[in-house]
């Protein structure tokens, strides 16, 4: 369980760093992004580990990455070009 937690934290940090590097113009403060990634990965690993039980390390890592990516996607802001007003507004 300790190795799963450490591995999921490192995966979440790597995912957050990649998102902050590639999408810096669409994300809030870098410190928020770099803390949300590992936190989401730990939550995802915990949920997946509790659902599947011990002995499913690859599935736990996949769950950690999925939850981390989902939480990071909630931080994205729309681009200026994508903000169009509708005709009814």
Residue pairs with C-beta under 8 A, 6 or more apart in sequence:
1 49
1 54
3 57
4 45
4 49
4 57
4 60
4 61
5 42
5 45
7 57
7 61
7 64
8 38
8 41
8 42
8 44
8 45
8 60
8 61
8 64
8 65
8 68
9 38
9 41
9 42
11 41
11 61
11 64
11 65
11 68
12 37
12 38
12 39
12 40
12 41
12 42
12 64
12 65
12 68
13 34
13 37
13 38
13 41
14 37
15 37
15 41
15 65
15 68
15 69
15 72
16 33
16 34
16 35
16 36
16 37
16 38
16 68
16 72
17 34
17 37
19 27
19 33
19 37
19 72
20 27
20 30
20 33
20 34
23 76
24 30
26 76
26 77
26 78
26 79
27 33
27 75
27 76
27 77
28 75
28 77
32 75
33 72
33 75
36 68
36 71
36 72
36 75
37 68
37 71
37 72
38 68
39 71
40 64
40 67
40 68
40 69
40 70
40 71
40 72
41 64
41 65
41 67
41 68
42 64
43 67
43 71
44 63
44 64
44 65
44 66
44 67
44 68
45 60
45 61
45 63
45 64
47 63
47 67
48 56
48 59
48 60
48 62
48 63
48 64
49 56
49 60
52 59
52 60
